[in-house]
């Protein structure tokens, strides 16, 4: 299911979205200050966090305020919008529409479409490189991963990795990408991404169990592999690929999101979400979630899950204390957290 150097486009969008033509300067604290004859005043506080949610059956992207759950904005998309990625600067949103074979890049503040890429068959997952300058899109049917440069919204390279190319994860140093070949993958493709615009296939890894989702840990030493057939999530060494530990999560498939030193894991069919130590896998908190809450995001002081089967967005604090559950659509597929 579904399932981050400065960018020119992003800079332009952020500047356009500020709406303040006055000259600025920076104080020693790093805060932006208005340059005026009167005493200098600090800029307004950072905007609140919001969740981006794909409303799959109604072909919309929703922008939801946190923690209120109020839908602040929406945008129509090509049919079957599924996966979402956002750049780390809050300037762009990228949405994959699988059935339409389209990838849409939108302005984060307005949700205005900037460009729509065609030429895909069944694109499913989009991932942003750690430096925020490139997006990778996997295509199940074509068995490819395509690199898009975000500064000028151009495709720079496509590599064939194998049928079923689906979930993928960048290493924090941007040197590798792992790609699960299928929603129940028996093989994982390994890409050399040292030249991020031209990824290169360098080999495969057979984990010994069917993999659904996967994610590098924040330190890059582990890759967490969720199961498409078992109750556990497995952490493997990113170097020798040997299993380090397993975390009991619940009915498959599970999904992962890292925030700081914690990993958050969902079991949609088990209606649970867990918080685990990212180094050891020890579960430190557990909460219930709406049935079908497969996808999740954790950032900016919130954890959210979206239920494909209930159309809800469940909002939690980082310790998994529930805040509220809101119904936002018939079927909510993917979710991401960002600030404008």
N, C-alpha and C positions, 0 to 999 in steps of 0.2 A: 504494500500500500504506500501511498504517496505517489507513500508510502509510506573571505570575507576579505605607499606612493599615491598618490593623489590621482583622481580620475577626472578628466576634463569635463565630461558630461555631468558628473556628480557635482563638481564645483560650480558649474553654471546653474544647475538646478537649485543648489543650496542658496546661492546668491540671489537667484530670482525669487526664492520663497521667503527671503528675509523681509522684504518690503520696507527697508530702512536705508535711505540714500545718504544718511549722515556719515561723515568720516568716523573711523573708529581707531582706537589704539588698545594695546594690551597691557594690563597691569602686571606687576611681578607675580601675582598669584595665578596668572594665566586666564583670568576672567576678561571678557571683552567689555570695554568701557566706552561710553559715548564721549567723543571729543567735542566739548562745548565750552563756552566762556564761563558758564555757571559751574559750581562744584560738580566734579565728575560723579556720575551715578552708575552703579552696576547695571548690566543688562538684565532683562527679565529672566526669570528662572527657566530652566530647560523645560520644553513641552512634555506633557505626560506620555508615558508609554502607551502603545496601541498594539492590537493584534491584527494581523492580516489573515483572512480566512478565505479559502476557496469554497464557494457555494456551488457544488458540482452540478446538481440537477437543474439549477436555474441559470447556469453559465455566468456567474458573477464573482467578482472579488469584493470582499467586504472589509472595511476598515472599522475596527471595534475599539472603543475607548476602554482603557483599563484603569481602575477595576470595576467601573460601572457596568460594563457590558453593553453600553449604548452604541448602536451602529451609526458612526459618524459620516461615512461616505461609502458609495458602492460604484462599481464599474462593470459594464457588460464585457464579456470576453468570448473568444471563439469556443465552440462546444467542448464540453468535458474538461474544464480546468481542474488540474490535480495538484501538482507540486508548486511550491513557492520558494524563492530565495530572495534575500535582501542584501544590498551591499552594506559594509560597516559604517558608511557615512550618512545613511538615511536618505540617499538621493534617488535610488533606483529600486524597483521591484521587478522580478522576473517570474512569469507564470507559464507553466507548460500545460497545453491543452492536448491531451493524448488523442482523442478521437478525431480532432480537427487536423492533427499533424502540425500544430503551430506552437511557436514560442513567442510570447509577448513581453516586451520591455516597457514598463510604465514609470512615470514620475511619481516618486513616493508621496509628495505632499498633496498632489491633485488627483492621482490615479489616472492621469491622462496618458494614453498609449503613445509611446515614442517610436516604436518600430515593432513589426511583427515578422518573424522569420518563418518561412515555409521550407519545403524540401525534406521534411521529416516524414517518417511513416507512423511510428508509434512512440513519440518522445514521452518520457515519463518523469525523470528526475533531473533537477538542476542543482548544481553546487557552485558556490562562489569561492574562488581561490583565496587563501589567507591574506594576500596583499590587497584584495578587493578590486583587482583590475581585470579579472577574467571570470567568465561563467562557463561551466562545463554542462552539457546536456547529453543524457544517455537515451538511446533509441532501442527499445526492445526488439522490434522487428528487423531493423537493419543491423543490429549488433554493433553499434558504433557509439563513440563518445566524440562530441563536437565542441571545440573551443571557440568562445565568442569574446572578442576584446571589447571592453565596456567603454573605453575612451571615445571610440568612434562607431561602436555597434557594428563591428565587422567579424565575420567568421574567419578565423586564422588557420584552422586545421581540423581534420577529422581522422580518427584512428579506428580501425576495426578491432574489436576485442572479443567478439563471440556473441552468438544468439542469446537473447534475453537480457542484454545489458540493462541494468536497473539501478538499484541503490549504489551510491558511491561516496567516498570520503577522502578528503585531502589530508595529508600529513601536515602538522603545524608548520614545518619548515618548507612546505610547498614542493618537496622533491618527489613525492610519490602520491598516486591515487590508487585506491583499491576499488574495484567494481564487482559487485555481486552479479553473476550471470543468471538472472531469473529471480522471481519472487520466492522461489524455493531452490536456491542455488547450490549446486554440488561443487562448483568451481568459482574461484575469485580471480579476476584478472588484475595484474599489477602493472601500472603505468609509471614510466619515468617522466616526471613533469618538471625537470630542471629547466627545460625550455618550455615554459608554460603555454606558449602559443602553439606549440607543435608536440603534443603528448606522444609518447612512444611506448608500445607494448613490449615488456621485457620478460614476462612469464606469468605463470598461474600458480595458485595455491589451492590445494584440496583440503578443506577443513575437517572432513569426516562426518559431517552432519549437514542437513539442508539449512542454508543461511538465508535470512530475509533482509534485515537491515544491518548496517555496520558503521562504526565510527571510531576514528582515532581518538585517544585520550588527549587532554590538553597538553601533556608533556611529550606526546608523540611516541612514548615507549610501548604503549599497548594499542591493540585494535579490539574493540568490543564487537562481538558477532551475535546477533539475535537469531533465535531458532525459528524455522518454519515448521518444525514438527515436535519440538520438545518444550519443556517448561522452563529451561534455563537459558541465561545469556552467558556466553563464554568470552573471557578475556584472553587474548593470545599476545605473546611477545611480538612486536612489530618487526624485529630483526630475524630471529630464528623461527618465528611463527608457532612456537610451542605453547600449549595451553598453560595459563597461569592460575586461573580460578574460575569458578562458575557462580552465578547469582541466580537463585530461584526467584522467578518473576511471576510466572503463571502461564495460562494457555497461550499458545502461539497464534499469530506472530507478535513479537514484541518490537518496540521502537525505543530509541535512545536520544537523549539530549544532555550535553554537558554544560555545567555552569560553575565556574570556579573549581573547587576541589570535589564537587559532587557530580554524580551521574543520576539522571532521572530516567526511569524505565516504565513503560506502560505495557499492560496486557489488556487489549480491547475486549476480548471475549471473556477475560477474567474480571473485568470491570475494576481494575486496580492500577495504582501508580505508586512507584517506590522511589526513595532517595537513598543512594548508596555512596559510600566513600569511593572516589575514583581511583584510589591507589590499591585498596584491598578488596573492594567489592562488598564490604560489610554494609548490610541494610540498616539505616539509621532512622527511617521513617517510612510509613506506609499509609495510604488513604484509598478510599473507594473513589471510583470515577463512573460517569455515565456509561452504560453498556455501549460497546463499539467505539470507545475512545482510544483509537490506535495512535494517532499522531499527537505530538506534543512539542512545546518550545519552552525554554527556560532562559530568561534574561531580564534585566532592568527591575529586579525585585519581584518578579512574578513567574509562576509556572502555569501554563495553560494546556488543556487537552481539548481536541475537537472530536466529536463523535460522528462518525460516518453513518451510523445506524439510528441516532437520535436527533441529529442536527443541532447539537448543543455545543456551547463553549463553556468549559469548567475552568474557573479561575482560582488559583491557590497562591498562598504566600510561599517563600522558598522552603519553609519547614513543612510544607504540604498541609498547613491549616487551610481549610476551604474558605473561600470568600463568597463566591456565588456561582450558580449555574444558570446560563441564559440560553434560550432557544433562539437561534439566529437564522436558520435555514432548514429545508427538508433534509439535506445531507451535507455535513461539513467535512471536507476531505483533509486538507492540509492547513497548518497554522504556523505563523512566524510572529515574533515580537520585534518591534522596532520603534524608534522615535523619529518624528519628522525632522 
